[in-house]
Amino acid sequence: MGNRHRAAFVAAFLGIFLIGILGFKVWHGMGSSYETVETLSGQEKGAGLVGEVPEAPEGEGASAGGTASAEASQGESADVSETPAGETALPSEESPVPEPVTLVFAGDVLLSDHVLNAYETGGGITGVVGQGFLDEMQGADLFVVNEEFPFSSRGEAAPDKQYTFRLPPERVSIFKEMGIDLVTLANNHALDFGTDALVDTLDTLDQAGILHVGAGRNLDEAKEPVIAELKGMKIGFIGASRVIPETSWNATSTKPGMLVTYDPALTVQEIEKLDEVCDYVVVYVHWGIERAEHPEEYQRTMGRQYIDAGADLVVGSHPHVLQGIEYYEGKPIVYSLGNFVFGSSIPRTALLKVVLEREETEELRAGLQLLPGASGAGYTRPLTEEGERAEFYSYMMGISYGVNVDGEGKVLTQQ
């Protein structure tokens, strides 16, 4: 074979050899891609490890230039927005901040002849309570008072009792106009006309949609709390009395009456149970000495026992006048809110406003504010003049224990 023919043969052989090698590599690469697709298609749709974000075909679960969340890849919708290429998509809205809950408390309420006359001659509820107070009462998430009488037309007045009170059931409409949501019946007047009148009161309140604590058809009902779910918070209420004219007013397993707390053991037990299921626990207790502006030593001891058991706020009634405020373990004890709507003359009264806010740590912060007022001829009005308010706040600091009241009525501990 000539040199020319030999060179042509070698070139042809080398060309065929190189083409064969290149073909093998192309075939092998195609085979590898096919195997990978088969492996993915064999997995359950949407399955993946937590934190993984599988690629999605364009137009399916991913925005242009962005990625879909892991939750979205598992079949759940995700709130994602379009982002420039290379940046992570973020939620379009921040998590909402929980709204605060507003609780408003008043002291003793009796629809006396003075109050009913003010209602009839003053054009309805605004003849009984000033508009500034009404706005707070009706605007609260929950407005709570001590009901110092039964709603009934039955029964006989308790013997050997100086004052006995009773209102016909239809007068519950005034409670509705006031914006009352919950009452405590644990006091020394709920049984002024016997157990039938107490049962009538329970029925009347139930029919009006007004919650109640502190008394019942038997002991189980009397100690039963109210748990209000407000804006994601569970707030529990218990009512109890340490002032009753005779032991027969105490509820038993078979007899109507009220939860009595001369021995606080049962009340403490109920507070402990309530604390396990609630974010905030309120005890409304009837105690103390009438017309005394300072609490008895047993009130201070018992209030602390309630807080040790899990109460977050203790509110008192019965003295018919205001008593001071004290913080114990960071929790307030308001010894008496006095009369609110009651008789002919109330020189000083107040609404207690409690605003509950959930902080970022998930703990609740409770802000207290006193809204001062006075009452005459059955009409209770807020104090609006700066001098009157300043005098009221100064008075409250003088009878309280280690608290300041600022120019807006906010109650602060002295630290």
Contacts in CASP RR format, 6 or more apart in sequence:
PFRMAT RR
TARGET T0000
AUTHOR 0000-0000-0000
METHOD contacts of the structure
MODEL  1
MGNRHRAAFVAAFLGIFLIGILGFKVWHGMGSSYETVETLSGQEKGAGLV
GEVPEAPEGEGASAGGTASAEASQGESADVSETPAGETALPSEESPVPEP
VTLVFAGDVLLSDHVLNAYETGGGITGVVGQGFLDEMQGADLFVVNEEFP
FSSRGEAAPDKQYTFRLPPERVSIFKEMGIDLVTLANNHALDFGTDALVD
TLDTLDQAGILHVGAGRNLDEAKEPVIAELKGMKIGFIGASRVIPETSWN
ATSTKPGMLVTYDPALTVQEIEKLDEVCDYVVVYVHWGIERAEHPEEYQR
TMGRQYIDAGADLVVGSHPHVLQGIEYYEGKPIVYSLGNFVFGSSIPRTA
LLKVVLEREETEELRAGLQLLPGASGAGYTRPLTEEGERAEFYSYMMGIS
YGVNVDGEGKVLTQQ
1 9 0 8 1.000
46 54 0 8 1.000
46 73 0 8 1.000
46 74 0 8 1.000
46 75 0 8 1.000
48 54 0 8 1.000
48 73 0 8 1.000
48 74 0 8 1.000
50 70 0 8 1.000
51 70 0 8 1.000
52 70 0 8 1.000
53 67 0 8 1.000
53 68 0 8 1.000
53 69 0 8 1.000
53 70 0 8 1.000
53 73 0 8 1.000
54 73 0 8 1.000
55 62 0 8 1.000
56 62 0 8 1.000
56 68 0 8 1.000
56 73 0 8 1.000
58 64 0 8 1.000
61 68 0 8 1.000
61 72 0 8 1.000
61 73 0 8 1.000
62 68 0 8 1.000
63 80 0 8 1.000
63 81 0 8 1.000
63 82 0 8 1.000
63 83 0 8 1.000
63 89 0 8 1.000
64 82 0 8 1.000
65 82 0 8 1.000
65 83 0 8 1.000
65 84 0 8 1.000
65 85 0 8 1.000
65 86 0 8 1.000
66 82 0 8 1.000
66 83 0 8 1.000
66 85 0 8 1.000
66 86 0 8 1.000
66 87 0 8 1.000
66 88 0 8 1.000
66 89 0 8 1.000
67 88 0 8 1.000
67 89 0 8 1.000
68 78 0 8 1.000
68 80 0 8 1.000
68 89 0 8 1.000
69 78 0 8 1.000
69 80 0 8 1.000
69 89 0 8 1.000
71 78 0 8 1.000
72 78 0 8 1.000
72 80 0 8 1.000
79 91 0 8 1.000
79 92 0 8 1.000
79 93 0 8 1.000
80 89 0 8 1.000
80 90 0 8 1.000
80 91 0 8 1.000
80 92 0 8 1.000
81 89 0 8 1.000
81 90 0 8 1.000
81 91 0 8 1.000
81 92 0 8 1.000
82 89 0 8 1.000
83 89 0 8 1.000
83 90 0 8 1.000
98 231 0 8 1.000
98 232 0 8 1.000
98 233 0 8 1.000
98 357 0 8 1.000
98 358 0 8 1.000
99 231 0 8 1.000
100 231 0 8 1.000
100 355 0 8 1.000
100 356 0 8 1.000
100 357 0 8 1.000
101 141 0 8 1.000
101 142 0 8 1.000
101 230 0 8 1.000
101 231 0 8 1.000
101 233 0 8 1.000
101 235 0 8 1.000
101 355 0 8 1.000
101 356 0 8 1.000
102 139 0 8 1.000
102 140 0 8 1.000
102 141 0 8 1.000
102 142 0 8 1.000
102 353 0 8 1.000
102 354 0 8 1.000
102 355 0 8 1.000
102 356 0 8 1.000
103 140 0 8 1.000
103 141 0 8 1.000
103 142 0 8 1.000
103 143 0 8 1.000
103 144 0 8 1.000
103 235 0 8 1.000
103 282 0 8 1.000
103 353 0 8 1.000
103 354 0 8 1.000
103 355 0 8 1.000
103 356 0 8 1.000
104 136 0 8 1.000
104 137 0 8 1.000
104 139 0 8 1.000
104 140 0 8 1.000
104 142 0 8 1.000
104 143 0 8 1.000
104 144 0 8 1.000
104 351 0 8 1.000
104 352 0 8 1.000
104 353 0 8 1.000
104 354 0 8 1.000
105 143 0 8 1.000
105 144 0 8 1.000
105 145 0 8 1.000
105 284 0 8 1.000
105 315 0 8 1.000
105 334 0 8 1.000
105 337 0 8 1.000
105 351 0 8 1.000
105 352 0 8 1.000
105 354 0 8 1.000
106 137 0 8 1.000
106 143 0 8 1.000
106 144 0 8 1.000
106 145 0 8 1.000
106 146 0 8 1.000
106 337 0 8 1.000
106 340 0 8 1.000
106 341 0 8 1.000
106 349 0 8 1.000
106 351 0 8 1.000
106 352 0 8 1.000
107 145 0 8 1.000
107 146 0 8 1.000
107 315 0 8 1.000
107 316 0 8 1.000
107 317 0 8 1.000
107 336 0 8 1.000
107 337 0 8 1.000
107 338 0 8 1.000
107 339 0 8 1.000
107 340 0 8 1.000
107 349 0 8 1.000
108 145 0 8 1.000
108 146 0 8 1.000
108 148 0 8 1.000
108 187 0 8 1.000
108 317 0 8 1.000
108 318 0 8 1.000
108 320 0 8 1.000
108 337 0 8 1.000
108 338 0 8 1.000
108 339 0 8 1.000
108 340 0 8 1.000
108 342 0 8 1.000
109 145 0 8 1.000
109 146 0 8 1.000
109 147 0 8 1.000
109 148 0 8 1.000
109 180 0 8 1.000
109 183 0 8 1.000
109 340 0 8 1.000
109 341 0 8 1.000
109 342 0 8 1.000
110 148 0 8 1.000
110 149 0 8 1.000
110 165 0 8 1.000
110 189 0 8 1.000
110 339 0 8 1.000
110 341 0 8 1.000
110 342 0 8 1.000
110 343 0 8 1.000
111 149 0 8 1.000
111 167 0 8 1.000
111 171 0 8 1.000
111 174 0 8 1.000
111 341 0 8 1.000
112 165 0 8 1.000
112 342 0 8 1.000
112 343 0 8 1.000
112 344 0 8 1.000
112 378 0 8 1.000
114 343 0 8 1.000
114 344 0 8 1.000
114 376 0 8 1.000
114 377 0 8 1.000
114 378 0 8 1.000
115 128 0 8 1.000
115 341 0 8 1.000
115 342 0 8 1.000
115 343 0 8 1.000
115 378 0 8 1.000
116 171 0 8 1.000
117 377 0 8 1.000
117 378 0 8 1.000
118 127 0 8 1.000
118 128 0 8 1.000
118 377 0 8 1.000
118 378 0 8 1.000
118 379 0 8 1.000
119 125 0 8 1.000
119 127 0 8 1.000
119 128 0 8 1.000
119 174 0 8 1.000
121 127 0 8 1.000
122 128 0 8 1.000
122 379 0 8 1.000
124 177 0 8 1.000
125 134 0 8 1.000
125 174 0 8 1.000
125 177 0 8 1.000
125 178 0 8 1.000
126 134 0 8 1.000
127 379 0 8 1.000
128 174 0 8 1.000
128 178 0 8 1.000
128 341 0 8 1.000
128 378 0 8 1.000
128 379 0 8 1.000
128 380 0 8 1.000
129 137 0 8 1.000
129 178 0 8 1.000
129 341 0 8 1.000
129 379 0 8 1.000
129 380 0 8 1.000
129 381 0 8 1.000
130 379 0 8 1.000
130 380 0 8 1.000
130 381 0 8 1.000
130 382 0 8 1.000
132 382 0 8 1.000
133 351 0 8 1.000
133 371 0 8 1.000
133 373 0 8 1.000
133 380 0 8 1.000
133 381 0 8 1.000
133 382 0 8 1.000
134 178 0 8 1.000
136 351 0 8 1.000
136 353 0 8 1.000
136 371 0 8 1.000
137 143 0 8 1.000
137 178 0 8 1.000
137 179 0 8 1.000
137 180 0 8 1.000
137 351 0 8 1.000
138 178 0 8 1.000
138 179 0 8 1.000
140 181 0 8 1.000
140 353 0 8 1.000
141 230 0 8 1.000
141 231 0 8 1.000
142 181 0 8 1.000
142 182 0 8 1.000
142 228 0 8 1.000
142 230 0 8 1.000
142 235 0 8 1.000
143 178 0 8 1.000
143 179 0 8 1.000
143 180 0 8 1.000
143 181 0 8 1.000
143 182 0 8 1.000
144 180 0 8 1.000
144 181 0 8 1.000
144 182 0 8 1.000
144 183 0 8 1.000
144 184 0 8 1.000
144 237 0 8 1.000
144 282 0 8 1.000
144 284 0 8 1.000
144 315 0 8 1.000
145 180 0 8 1.000
145 182 0 8 1.000
145 183 0 8 1.000
145 184 0 8 1.000
145 340 0 8 1.000
146 183 0 8 1.000
146 184 0 8 1.000
146 187 0 8 1.000
146 284 0 8 1.000
146 286 0 8 1.000
146 316 0 8 1.000
146 317 0 8 1.000
147 183 0 8 1.000
147 184 0 8 1.000
147 185 0 8 1.000
147 187 0 8 1.000
147 190 0 8 1.000
147 201 0 8 1.000
147 212 0 8 1.000
148 165 0 8 1.000
148 187 0 8 1.000
148 189 0 8 1.000
148 342 0 8 1.000
149 165 0 8 1.000
149 166 0 8 1.000
149 167 0 8 1.000
149 189 0 8 1.000
149 190 0 8 1.000
149 192 0 8 1.000
150 165 0 8 1.000
150 166 0 8 1.000
150 167 0 8 1.000
150 189 0 8 1.000
150 190 0 8 1.000
150 191 0 8 1.000
150 192 0 8 1.000
150 193 0 8 1.000
150 194 0 8 1.000
150 197 0 8 1.000
150 198 0 8 1.000
150 200 0 8 1.000
150 201 0 8 1.000
151 167 0 8 1.000
151 168 0 8 1.000
151 169 0 8 1.000
151 171 0 8 1.000
151 172 0 8 1.000
151 200 0 8 1.000
151 201 0 8 1.000
151 204 0 8 1.000
151 205 0 8 1.000
152 166 0 8 1.000
152 167 0 8 1.000
152 168 0 8 1.000
152 169 0 8 1.000
152 193 0 8 1.000
152 196 0 8 1.000
152 197 0 8 1.000
152 198 0 8 1.000
152 200 0 8 1.000
152 201 0 8 1.000
152 204 0 8 1.000
153 166 0 8 1.000
153 168 0 8 1.000
153 169 0 8 1.000
153 200 0 8 1.000
154 193 0 8 1.000
154 196 0 8 1.000
154 197 0 8 1.000
154 200 0 8 1.000
155 193 0 8 1.000
155 194 0 8 1.000
155 196 0 8 1.000
155 197 0 8 1.000
156 193 0 8 1.000
156 194 0 8 1.000
157 164 0 8 1.000
157 166 0 8 1.000
157 192 0 8 1.000
157 193 0 8 1.000
158 164 0 8 1.000
158 191 0 8 1.000
158 192 0 8 1.000
158 193 0 8 1.000
158 194 0 8 1.000
158 245 0 8 1.000
161 192 0 8 1.000
161 245 0 8 1.000
163 189 0 8 1.000
164 189 0 8 1.000
164 192 0 8 1.000
164 193 0 8 1.000
165 189 0 8 1.000
165 192 0 8 1.000
166 192 0 8 1.000
166 193 0 8 1.000
166 197 0 8 1.000
169 200 0 8 1.000
169 204 0 8 1.000
172 204 0 8 1.000
172 205 0 8 1.000
172 208 0 8 1.000
172 210 0 8 1.000
173 208 0 8 1.000
175 183 0 8 1.000
175 208 0 8 1.000
175 210 0 8 1.000
176 208 0 8 1.000
176 210 0 8 1.000
178 341 0 8 1.000
180 210 0 8 1.000
181 210 0 8 1.000
181 211 0 8 1.000
182 210 0 8 1.000
182 211 0 8 1.000
182 212 0 8 1.000
182 213 0 8 1.000
182 226 0 8 1.000
182 228 0 8 1.000
182 237 0 8 1.000
183 205 0 8 1.000
183 210 0 8 1.000
183 211 0 8 1.000
183 212 0 8 1.000
183 213 0 8 1.000
184 212 0 8 1.000
184 213 0 8 1.000
184 214 0 8 1.000
184 237 0 8 1.000
184 239 0 8 1.000
184 284 0 8 1.000
184 286 0 8 1.000
184 317 0 8 1.000
185 198 0 8 1.000
185 201 0 8 1.000
185 202 0 8 1.000
185 212 0 8 1.000
185 213 0 8 1.000
185 214 0 8 1.000
185 215 0 8 1.000
185 216 0 8 1.000
185 258 0 8 1.000
186 213 0 8 1.000
186 214 0 8 1.000
186 215 0 8 1.000
186 222 0 8 1.000
186 239 0 8 1.000
186 240 0 8 1.000
186 241 0 8 1.000
186 258 0 8 1.000
186 259 0 8 1.000
186 260 0 8 1.000
186 284 0 8 1.000
186 285 0 8 1.000
186 286 0 8 1.000
187 241 0 8 1.000
187 243 0 8 1.000
187 258 0 8 1.000
187 286 0 8 1.000
187 317 0 8 1.000
187 318 0 8 1.000
188 241 0 8 1.000
188 243 0 8 1.000
188 244 0 8 1.000
188 245 0 8 1.000
188 249 0 8 1.000
188 286 0 8 1.000
188 318 0 8 1.000
190 198 0 8 1.000
190 201 0 8 1.000
190 215 0 8 1.000
190 257 0 8 1.000
190 258 0 8 1.000
191 197 0 8 1.000
191 198 0 8 1.000
191 244 0 8 1.000
191 249 0 8 1.000
191 257 0 8 1.000
191 258 0 8 1.000
195 255 0 8 1.000
195 256 0 8 1.000
195 257 0 8 1.000
198 215 0 8 1.000
198 216 0 8 1.000
198 256 0 8 1.000
198 257 0 8 1.000
199 217 0 8 1.000
199 256 0 8 1.000
201 215 0 8 1.000
202 212 0 8 1.000
202 215 0 8 1.000
202 216 0 8 1.000
202 217 0 8 1.000
205 211 0 8 1.000
205 212 0 8 1.000
211 226 0 8 1.000
211 228 0 8 1.000
211 237 0 8 1.000
212 226 0 8 1.000
213 224 0 8 1.000
213 225 0 8 1.000
213 226 0 8 1.000
213 237 0 8 1.000
213 238 0 8 1.000
213 239 0 8 1.000
213 284 0 8 1.000
214 222 0 8 1.000
214 223 0 8 1.000
214 238 0 8 1.000
214 239 0 8 1.000
214 240 0 8 1.000
214 241 0 8 1.000
214 258 0 8 1.000
214 259 0 8 1.000
215 221 0 8 1.000
215 222 0 8 1.000
215 251 0 8 1.000
215 256 0 8 1.000
215 257 0 8 1.000
215 258 0 8 1.000
215 259 0 8 1.000
216 222 0 8 1.000
216 224 0 8 1.000
216 251 0 8 1.000
216 256 0 8 1.000
216 257 0 8 1.000
216 258 0 8 1.000
217 256 0 8 1.000
218 251 0 8 1.000
218 252 0 8 1.000
218 253 0 8 1.000
218 254 0 8 1.000
218 255 0 8 1.000
218 256 0 8 1.000
219 251 0 8 1.000
219 252 0 8 1.000
219 253 0 8 1.000
219 257 0 8 1.000
219 259 0 8 1.000
220 253 0 8 1.000
221 251 0 8 1.000
222 251 0 8 1.000
222 257 0 8 1.000
222 258 0 8 1.000
222 259 0 8 1.000
223 238 0 8 1.000
223 251 0 8 1.000
223 259 0 8 1.000
223 266 0 8 1.000
223 267 0 8 1.000
223 270 0 8 1.000
225 236 0 8 1.000
225 237 0 8 1.000
225 238 0 8 1.000
225 270 0 8 1.000
225 274 0 8 1.000
226 236 0 8 1.000
226 237 0 8 1.000
227 234 0 8 1.000
227 235 0 8 1.000
227 236 0 8 1.000
227 237 0 8 1.000
227 274 0 8 1.000
227 277 0 8 1.000
227 278 0 8 1.000
228 234 0 8 1.000
228 235 0 8 1.000
228 236 0 8 1.000
228 237 0 8 1.000
229 235 0 8 1.000
233 279 0 8 1.000
233 280 0 8 1.000
233 356 0 8 1.000
233 358 0 8 1.000
233 364 0 8 1.000
234 277 0 8 1.000
234 278 0 8 1.000
234 279 0 8 1.000
234 280 0 8 1.000
235 278 0 8 1.000
235 279 0 8 1.000
235 280 0 8 1.000
235 281 0 8 1.000
235 282 0 8 1.000
235 356 0 8 1.000
236 274 0 8 1.000
236 278 0 8 1.000
236 280 0 8 1.000
236 281 0 8 1.000
236 282 0 8 1.000
237 281 0 8 1.000
237 282 0 8 1.000
237 283 0 8 1.000
237 284 0 8 1.000
238 259 0 8 1.000
238 267 0 8 1.000
238 270 0 8 1.000
238 271 0 8 1.000
238 274 0 8 1.000
238 281 0 8 1.000
238 282 0 8 1.000
238 283 0 8 1.000
238 284 0 8 1.000
239 259 0 8 1.000
239 283 0 8 1.000
239 284 0 8 1.000
239 285 0 8 1.000
240 258 0 8 1.000
240 259 0 8 1.000
240 260 0 8 1.000
240 261 0 8 1.000
240 267 0 8 1.000
240 283 0 8 1.000
240 284 0 8 1.000
240 285 0 8 1.000
240 286 0 8 1.000
241 258 0 8 1.000
241 259 0 8 1.000
241 260 0 8 1.000
241 261 0 8 1.000
241 285 0 8 1.000
241 286 0 8 1.000
241 287 0 8 1.000
242 260 0 8 1.000
242 261 0 8 1.000
242 262 0 8 1.000
242 285 0 8 1.000
242 286 0 8 1.000
242 287 0 8 1.000
242 288 0 8 1.000
242 298 0 8 1.000
242 302 0 8 1.000
243 286 0 8 1.000
243 287 0 8 1.000
243 288 0 8 1.000
243 318 0 8 1.000
244 250 0 8 1.000
244 258 0 8 1.000
244 260 0 8 1.000
249 257 0 8 1.000
249 258 0 8 1.000
249 260 0 8 1.000
250 257 0 8 1.000
250 258 0 8 1.000
250 260 0 8 1.000
251 257 0 8 1.000
251 258 0 8 1.000
251 259 0 8 1.000
251 260 0 8 1.000
259 266 0 8 1.000
259 267 0 8 1.000
259 270 0 8 1.000
261 267 0 8 1.000
261 285 0 8 1.000
261 287 0 8 1.000
261 302 0 8 1.000
264 302 0 8 1.000
264 305 0 8 1.000
264 306 0 8 1.000
267 283 0 8 1.000
267 285 0 8 1.000
267 306 0 8 1.000
268 305 0 8 1.000
268 306 0 8 1.000
268 309 0 8 1.000
269 309 0 8 1.000
271 281 0 8 1.000
271 283 0 8 1.000
271 306 0 8 1.000
271 309 0 8 1.000
271 310 0 8 1.000
271 311 0 8 1.000
272 309 0 8 1.000
272 310 0 8 1.000
274 281 0 8 1.000
274 310 0 8 1.000
275 281 0 8 1.000
275 309 0 8 1.000
275 310 0 8 1.000
275 311 0 8 1.000
279 364 0 8 1.000
280 312 0 8 1.000
280 313 0 8 1.000
280 356 0 8 1.000
280 364 0 8 1.000
280 366 0 8 1.000
281 310 0 8 1.000
281 311 0 8 1.000
281 312 0 8 1.000
281 313 0 8 1.000
282 311 0 8 1.000
282 312 0 8 1.000
282 313 0 8 1.000
282 314 0 8 1.000
282 315 0 8 1.000
283 303 0 8 1.000
283 306 0 8 1.000
283 311 0 8 1.000
283 313 0 8 1.000
283 314 0 8 1.000
283 315 0 8 1.000
284 315 0 8 1.000
284 316 0 8 1.000
284 317 0 8 1.000
285 302 0 8 1.000
285 303 0 8 1.000
285 306 0 8 1.000
285 314 0 8 1.000
285 315 0 8 1.000
285 316 0 8 1.000
285 317 0 8 1.000
286 316 0 8 1.000
286 317 0 8 1.000
286 318 0 8 1.000
287 295 0 8 1.000
287 296 0 8 1.000
287 298 0 8 1.000
287 299 0 8 1.000
287 302 0 8 1.000
287 316 0 8 1.000
287 318 0 8 1.000
288 295 0 8 1.000
288 296 0 8 1.000
288 299 0 8 1.000
288 318 0 8 1.000
288 319 0 8 1.000
288 336 0 8 1.000
289 296 0 8 1.000
289 319 0 8 1.000
290 318 0 8 1.000
290 319 0 8 1.000
290 320 0 8 1.000
291 319 0 8 1.000
291 320 0 8 1.000
291 321 0 8 1.000
292 319 0 8 1.000
292 321 0 8 1.000
292 323 0 8 1.000
293 319 0 8 1.000
293 321 0 8 1.000
293 322 0 8 1.000
293 323 0 8 1.000
293 324 0 8 1.000
293 399 0 8 1.000
294 323 0 8 1.000
294 324 0 8 1.000
294 399 0 8 1.000
295 323 0 8 1.000
295 324 0 8 1.000
295 335 0 8 1.000
295 336 0 8 1.000
299 335 0 8 1.000
300 326 0 8 1.000
300 333 0 8 1.000
303 311 0 8 1.000
303 314 0 8 1.000
303 328 0 8 1.000
303 333 0 8 1.000
304 328 0 8 1.000
304 329 0 8 1.000
304 333 0 8 1.000
306 314 0 8 1.000
307 314 0 8 1.000
307 328 0 8 1.000
307 329 0 8 1.000
307 331 0 8 1.000
307 333 0 8 1.000
308 329 0 8 1.000
311 331 0 8 1.000
312 331 0 8 1.000
312 364 0 8 1.000
312 366 0 8 1.000
313 331 0 8 1.000
313 332 0 8 1.000
313 334 0 8 1.000
313 354 0 8 1.000
313 366 0 8 1.000
314 331 0 8 1.000
314 332 0 8 1.000
314 333 0 8 1.000
314 334 0 8 1.000
315 334 0 8 1.000
315 337 0 8 1.000
315 352 0 8 1.000
316 323 0 8 1.000
316 334 0 8 1.000
316 335 0 8 1.000
316 336 0 8 1.000
316 337 0 8 1.000
317 336 0 8 1.000
317 337 0 8 1.000
317 338 0 8 1.000
318 336 0 8 1.000
319 335 0 8 1.000
319 336 0 8 1.000
319 338 0 8 1.000
320 338 0 8 1.000
320 339 0 8 1.000
320 342 0 8 1.000
321 336 0 8 1.000
321 338 0 8 1.000
321 339 0 8 1.000
321 348 0 8 1.000
322 336 0 8 1.000
322 337 0 8 1.000
322 338 0 8 1.000
322 348 0 8 1.000
322 349 0 8 1.000
322 350 0 8 1.000
322 396 0 8 1.000
322 399 0 8 1.000
323 334 0 8 1.000
323 335 0 8 1.000
323 336 0 8 1.000
323 338 0 8 1.000
323 399 0 8 1.000
324 334 0 8 1.000
324 335 0 8 1.000
324 336 0 8 1.000
324 396 0 8 1.000
324 399 0 8 1.000
324 400 0 8 1.000
324 401 0 8 1.000
325 332 0 8 1.000
325 333 0 8 1.000
325 334 0 8 1.000
325 335 0 8 1.000
325 368 0 8 1.000
325 396 0 8 1.000
325 400 0 8 1.000
325 401 0 8 1.000
325 403 0 8 1.000
325 411 0 8 1.000
326 332 0 8 1.000
326 333 0 8 1.000
326 335 0 8 1.000
326 400 0 8 1.000
326 401 0 8 1.000
326 402 0 8 1.000
326 403 0 8 1.000
327 333 0 8 1.000
327 401 0 8 1.000
327 402 0 8 1.000
327 403 0 8 1.000
327 413 0 8 1.000
330 413 0 8 1.000
332 366 0 8 1.000
332 368 0 8 1.000
332 411 0 8 1.000
334 352 0 8 1.000
334 368 0 8 1.000
337 349 0 8 1.000
337 350 0 8 1.000
337 352 0 8 1.000
338 346 0 8 1.000
338 349 0 8 1.000
339 346 0 8 1.000
339 349 0 8 1.000
339 375 0 8 1.000
340 346 0 8 1.000
340 349 0 8 1.000
340 351 0 8 1.000
340 375 0 8 1.000
340 380 0 8 1.000
341 375 0 8 1.000
341 378 0 8 1.000
341 380 0 8 1.000
342 375 0 8 1.000
342 378 0 8 1.000
343 375 0 8 1.000
343 376 0 8 1.000
343 378 0 8 1.000
344 376 0 8 1.000
344 377 0 8 1.000
344 378 0 8 1.000
345 375 0 8 1.000
345 376 0 8 1.000
345 377 0 8 1.000
346 374 0 8 1.000
346 375 0 8 1.000
346 376 0 8 1.000
346 380 0 8 1.000
347 374 0 8 1.000
348 372 0 8 1.000
348 373 0 8 1.000
348 374 0 8 1.000
348 392 0 8 1.000
348 395 0 8 1.000
349 372 0 8 1.000
349 373 0 8 1.000
349 374 0 8 1.000
349 375 0 8 1.000
349 380 0 8 1.000
350 370 0 8 1.000
350 371 0 8 1.000
350 372 0 8 1.000
350 373 0 8 1.000
350 392 0 8 1.000
350 396 0 8 1.000
351 370 0 8 1.000
351 371 0 8 1.000
352 368 0 8 1.000
352 369 0 8 1.000
352 370 0 8 1.000
352 371 0 8 1.000
353 368 0 8 1.000
353 369 0 8 1.000
353 370 0 8 1.000
353 371 0 8 1.000
354 366 0 8 1.000
354 367 0 8 1.000
354 368 0 8 1.000
354 369 0 8 1.000
355 366 0 8 1.000
355 367 0 8 1.000
355 369 0 8 1.000
356 364 0 8 1.000
356 365 0 8 1.000
356 366 0 8 1.000
356 367 0 8 1.000
357 364 0 8 1.000
357 365 0 8 1.000
357 367 0 8 1.000
358 364 0 8 1.000
358 365 0 8 1.000
359 365 0 8 1.000
367 410 0 8 1.000
367 411 0 8 1.000
368 410 0 8 1.000
368 411 0 8 1.000
369 408 0 8 1.000
369 409 0 8 1.000
369 410 0 8 1.000
369 411 0 8 1.000
370 392 0 8 1.000
370 393 0 8 1.000
370 396 0 8 1.000
370 405 0 8 1.000
370 409 0 8 1.000
370 411 0 8 1.000
371 382 0 8 1.000
371 409 0 8 1.000
372 382 0 8 1.000
372 383 0 8 1.000
372 388 0 8 1.000
372 389 0 8 1.000
372 392 0 8 1.000
372 393 0 8 1.000
372 409 0 8 1.000
373 380 0 8 1.000
373 381 0 8 1.000
373 382 0 8 1.000
373 383 0 8 1.000
373 392 0 8 1.000
374 380 0 8 1.000
374 381 0 8 1.000
374 383 0 8 1.000
375 381 0 8 1.000
383 389 0 8 1.000
383 392 0 8 1.000
389 407 0 8 1.000
389 409 0 8 1.000
390 407 0 8 1.000
393 405 0 8 1.000
393 406 0 8 1.000
393 407 0 8 1.000
393 409 0 8 1.000
394 405 0 8 1.000
396 405 0 8 1.000
397 403 0 8 1.000
397 404 0 8 1.000
397 405 0 8 1.000
402 413 0 8 1.000
402 414 0 8 1.000
403 411 0 8 1.000
403 412 0 8 1.000
403 413 0 8 1.000
403 414 0 8 1.000
404 411 0 8 1.000
404 412 0 8 1.000
404 413 0 8 1.000
404 414 0 8 1.000
405 411 0 8 1.000
405 412 0 8 1.000
406 412 0 8 1.000
END
